[in-house]
Each structure stands twice: as structure tokens, then as C-alpha cells.
Amino acid sequence: MQVSFLYAMVVDDQNERCLFYGSTLQKSIRQDPSCTTIEAAQRIGEGLVKACIDLDINEISSYDRNGLARGDRMRAFEIAISRHGFLPR
């Protein structure tokens, strides 16, 4: 069985700063309360949206899945960010 993880970042390229980072490996994501990897992916999406709202970011200009297929984790993440209009078309 192959286990894969989800990583998400919001990067300000002009100022070379990472504004948000989330991973299904983070204990803070997985253990409070305990959850599955799919639920963790959803939490990361929700955290990304919250960070964008807090930073007054209204759109994401680039979205890259690194060529990976949309598995259950990716779908959970994308649903969470698309609810708030942050998934580029």
C-alpha cells in the first residue's frame, strides 16, 4: 500500500515569503482532534482559506498539483478551498 501526503503553500513570490504552509503530516493538523488523512487534507484547505482571508488575499493566481491525479485527499482539499472561491479555473 502506497501512502501519500498532501502539502499546501501560499507563497508571495515578489517578497520571497511563505505565507501559509500545511501538511497532512503535521501533528497540529492530525491530532486535534484525531482524524484521517482525508480529513486532514480538508483541514489544510480550510486553514489555507483562513490564512488568505486574514491576509486579505482574494485570489490564488497559480495552482499546481505537480502533475498528480486527484485522489481522495486532493479532492477533500480542493472542495475546502473551492467553497470560498480560491480554486483557479
C-alpha positions, 0 to 999 in steps of 0.5 A, a space after each residue: 500500500 502506497 501512502 501519500 501526503 498532501 502539502 499546501 503553500 501560499 507563497 508571495 513570490 515578489 517578497 520571497 515569503 511563505 505565507 501559509 504552509 500545511 501538511 497532512 503530516 503535521 501533528 497540529 493538523 492530525 491530532 486535534 482532534 484525531 482524524 484521517 488523512 482525508 480529513 486532514 487534507 480538508 483541514 489544510 484547505 480550510 486553514 489555507 482559506 483562513 490564512 488568505 482571508 486574514 491576509 486579505 488575499 482574494 485570489 490564488 493566481 497559480 495552482 499546481 498539483 505537480 502533475 498528480 491525479 486527484 485522489 481522495 485527499 486532493 479532492 477533500 482539499 480542493 472542495 475546502 478551498 473551492 467553497 470560498 472561491 480560491 480554486 483557479 479555473 
